[in-house]
Amino acid sequence: MNPTVMIVDDALFMRKILRGILEENGYQVVAEAASGIETMRRLHDHRPDIIILDIILPDANGLDLLKSIFSASPLSRVAICSAIGQEQVIQKALDLGAKAFIQKPFTPEKVITALASMEG
């Protein structure tokens, strides 16, 4: 069965781009969210295998949201997808349990490579 994915980004165009890349590569996008509150609601409803998480959301800091995601769903695999390339932010996300970092702007290959690195 194909891995299920939730895309969390406040930008609709970014969610559409990611959805296209993922679906073309055999991933099943089961949910999208534009805020922290929406993320937690959708996480509860869908239990995706993988979450692609933006760091900056209108109502949440992605690092704090990462902690909430793991509290609610400890087996979730999370890839941070952000334009923030600050080393300490990336390291903090990885320390909190994120499995990959996708730097915006990205290529389809970089997205798929990052997700493939999280498998297993």
RALIN-V935743 format. One record per residue. N is the residue number from 1. PHI is phi as a letter, one per 40 degrees, with the letter a starting at -180 (none if undefined). PSI is psi in radians with two decimals (999 if undefined). Layout:
((N	PHI	PSI) (N	PHI	PSI))
This chain:
((1	none	2.45) (2	c	2.49) (3	c	2.48) (4	c	2.56) (5	b	2.49) (6	b	2.32) (7	b	2.17) (8	b	1.90) (9	a	2.40) (10	c	-0.22) (11	c	2.03) (12	d	-0.75) (13	c	-0.61) (14	c	-0.71) (15	c	-0.69) (16	c	-0.76) (17	c	-0.86) (18	c	-0.75) (19	d	-0.80) (20	d	-0.82) (21	c	-0.82) (22	c	-0.83) (23	c	-0.61) (24	c	-0.38) (25	b	0.33) (26	g	0.10) (27	c	2.63) (28	b	1.91) (29	c	1.97) (30	b	-0.26) (31	a	2.70) (32	b	2.63) (33	a	2.56) (34	b	-0.01) (35	a	2.97) (36	c	-0.76) (37	c	-0.80) (38	c	-0.67) (39	d	-0.86) (40	c	-0.63) (41	c	-0.82) (42	c	-0.63) (43	d	-0.79) (44	c	-0.71) (45	c	-0.61) (46	b	-0.44) (47	f	1.05) (48	c	2.68) (49	c	-0.68) (50	b	2.46) (51	b	2.21) (52	c	2.05) (53	b	2.14) (54	c	2.61) (55	c	-0.66) (56	b	1.99) (57	b	2.75) (58	c	-0.53) (59	b	0.15) (60	a	2.61) (61	c	2.25) (62	d	-0.57) (63	c	-0.70) (64	c	-0.70) (65	c	-0.63) (66	d	-0.77) (67	c	-0.76) (68	c	-0.70) (69	c	-0.82) (70	c	-0.51) (71	c	-0.74) (72	c	-0.55) (73	a	1.38) (74	d	-0.40) (75	c	-0.01) (76	c	2.48) (77	b	2.14) (78	b	2.30) (79	b	2.18) (80	c	2.33) (81	b	1.88) (82	a	2.70) (83	c	-0.26) (84	c	1.93) (85	b	0.27) (86	c	2.23) (87	d	-0.73) (88	c	-0.57) (89	c	-0.78) (90	c	-0.81) (91	c	-0.71) (92	c	-0.76) (93	c	-0.74) (94	c	-0.69) (95	c	-0.59) (96	c	-0.19) (97	h	-0.05) (98	c	2.53) (99	c	-0.28) (100	a	2.80) (101	b	2.22) (102	b	2.02) (103	c	2.24) (104	c	2.49) (105	c	2.64) (106	b	2.90) (107	b	2.75) (108	d	-0.68) (109	c	-0.71) (110	c	-0.66) (111	c	-0.86) (112	c	-0.69) (113	c	-0.76) (114	c	-0.77) (115	c	-0.68) (116	c	-0.59) (117	c	-0.30) (118	c	-0.18) (119	c	2.57) (120	g	999))
